[in-house]
Amino acid sequence: MYADQPYIIETRTKRHYKHEMTLDDHIELLEVLNHHPGPVLLSGYDHELYNNALVNWHKETMTVSAEAGAKRQEVLWINPVAAEKGFFHRIGRDPMQQINQGMWD
């Protein structure tokens, strides 16, 4: 499963979504994903809430083009099942592109 939820609002600049998530929504999402029995990849901007909840997950950080072309550090958290089964391999400069191309199907 690849989760690309609205990132925590305090980590973003100006962009808002029609359906935002509260911190409680993020906590609930993290609890559900932590208990998911299969492979999970989760993207977001670095935040203490995610780092604390996903302490046993592998964490990849990459520079991406974000809002208005600004360079940002994006994080890809990889749960132990996905990491163990090799659902993500960093081969090249753009790991997010690997996900978008369905490399881990």
C-alpha positions in Angstrom: 0.0 0.0 0.0 1.2 3.5 -0.8 -0.2 6.3 1.4 0.1 9.8 0.1 -2.2 11.7 2.5 -2.3 15.5 2.9 0.9 16.2 4.8 0.7 17.8 8.3 -0.4 21.3 7.7 2.4 22.9 9.7 5.0 21.3 7.4 3.6 23.0 4.3 3.6 26.6 3.2 0.5 27.8 1.4 -1.2 24.9 -0.3 -4.4 23.7 1.3 -6.5 20.8 0.3 -10.3 20.6 0.1 -10.2 17.8 2.7 -7.5 18.5 5.3 -6.4 16.2 8.0 -6.2 17.2 11.7 -3.4 16.0 13.9 -5.9 13.5 15.4 -6.6 12.2 11.8 -2.8 11.7 11.3 -2.6 9.8 14.6 -5.4 7.6 13.5 -3.9 7.0 10.1 -0.5 6.1 11.7 -2.2 3.6 14.1 -4.0 1.9 11.2 -0.9 1.8 9.0 1.2 0.5 11.9 -1.2 -2.5 12.2 -1.5 -3.2 8.5 -0.2 -6.7 7.9 1.2 -6.1 4.5 3.8 -3.8 2.9 3.2 0.0 3.4 5.1 3.0 2.0 4.1 6.4 3.4 5.3 9.8 2.1 5.4 13.1 3.9 7.6 15.9 5.2 9.6 15.1 8.3 7.7 15.6 11.5 8.1 14.4 15.1 4.6 12.8 15.2 5.5 10.5 12.2 9.0 9.8 13.5 7.8 8.8 16.9 4.9 6.6 15.6 7.0 4.9 12.9 10.2 4.3 14.9 10.5 0.7 13.6 10.1 1.8 10.0 12.9 2.4 7.5 13.2 6.1 6.6 14.5 7.5 3.3 14.9 11.2 2.8 15.1 12.8 -0.6 15.1 16.3 -2.2 12.0 16.9 -4.3 10.4 19.8 -6.1 7.4 20.9 -4.1 5.1 23.9 -4.1 6.0 26.4 -6.8 9.1 24.4 -7.7 10.7 24.9 -4.2 13.2 22.2 -3.2 12.0 20.3 -0.1 13.1 17.3 1.9 10.5 14.6 1.5 10.5 11.4 3.6 9.4 8.0 2.5 8.7 5.7 5.5 8.8 2.0 4.7 7.3 -0.5 7.1 9.2 -3.6 8.2 7.2 -5.9 5.9 7.9 -3.8 2.8 11.6 -3.4 3.7 12.0 -7.1 4.4 10.4 -8.1 1.1 12.4 -5.5 -0.9 9.4 -3.5 -2.0 11.6 -0.5 -2.2 15.1 -0.2 -3.6 16.8 3.1 -4.1 18.3 2.9 -7.6 18.8 6.4 -8.9 18.0 9.9 -7.8 14.2 9.9 -7.7 12.8 7.2 -5.4 9.3 8.7 -5.6 9.3 8.1 -9.4 10.0 4.4 -8.7 6.8 4.3 -6.7 4.8 6.2 -9.3 6.0 3.8 -12.0 4.7 0.9 -10.0 8.1 -0.6 -9.5 7.0 -2.4 -6.3 3.9 -4.0 -7.8 
